[in-house]
Amino acid sequence: MKEISSALNIKSLDEVDVEQYPRFVVKQFDKVKAGQRVDALLKVLLPASKVVYNKQLKDKEDARVATDLRDKREFMKKQQKERLASEGKRLGYRY
């Protein structure tokens, strides 16, 4: 697959993979008044940005949960190791 680093390097639309480089088309954008063009763009881009933001929040929460779980596992392993060592000392075993 060819990497496209800039739109200046594209010679035809066949070089663009729509799945990898999605884009939004605002139909009849030239007919939108100059003062309302930002609003027209925001109507298209805000729903998509909201989806991306929600996914980032979900990924952040998943990462936090995974970190907490890892910390708890490490703490449990440490406790078990200390418990086994204290039982060994109590029973007279040497390691």
QUIKAHU-V764718 format. One record per backbone hydrogen bond with DSSP energy under -1.0 kcal/mol. CO is the residue of the C=O (numbers start at 0). NH is the residue of the N-H. E is the energy in kcal/mol with one decimal. If there is no record, write none. Layout:
# QUIKAHU-V764718
co:CO nh:NH e:E
co:CO nh:NH e:E
This chain:
# QUIKAHU-V764718
co:5 nh:8 e:-1.0
co:11 nh:14 e:-1.2
co:12 nh:15 e:-1.1
co:16 nh:20 e:-2.8
co:28 nh:31 e:-1.0
co:32 nh:35 e:-1.2
co:35 nh:39 e:-2.0
co:36 nh:40 e:-2.2
co:37 nh:41 e:-2.6
co:38 nh:42 e:-2.0
co:40 nh:44 e:-2.6
co:41 nh:45 e:-2.6
co:44 nh:48 e:-2.5
co:45 nh:49 e:-2.3
co:46 nh:50 e:-1.7
co:47 nh:51 e:-2.1
co:48 nh:52 e:-2.5
co:49 nh:53 e:-2.5
co:50 nh:54 e:-2.2
co:51 nh:55 e:-2.3
co:52 nh:56 e:-2.3
co:53 nh:57 e:-2.2
co:54 nh:58 e:-2.7
co:55 nh:59 e:-2.4
co:56 nh:60 e:-2.3
co:57 nh:61 e:-2.6
co:58 nh:62 e:-2.3
co:59 nh:63 e:-2.1
co:60 nh:64 e:-2.4
co:61 nh:65 e:-2.5
co:62 nh:66 e:-2.3
co:63 nh:67 e:-2.4
co:64 nh:68 e:-2.5
co:65 nh:69 e:-2.4
co:66 nh:70 e:-2.5
co:67 nh:71 e:-2.4
co:68 nh:72 e:-2.3
co:69 nh:73 e:-2.4
co:70 nh:74 e:-2.3
co:71 nh:75 e:-2.5
co:72 nh:76 e:-2.5
co:73 nh:77 e:-2.3
co:74 nh:78 e:-2.5
co:75 nh:79 e:-2.6
co:76 nh:80 e:-2.4
co:77 nh:81 e:-2.4
co:78 nh:82 e:-2.6
co:79 nh:83 e:-2.7
co:80 nh:84 e:-2.2
co:81 nh:85 e:-2.5
co:82 nh:86 e:-2.5
co:83 nh:87 e:-2.2
co:84 nh:88 e:-2.2
co:85 nh:89 e:-2.3
co:86 nh:90 e:-2.4
co:87 nh:92 e:-2.7
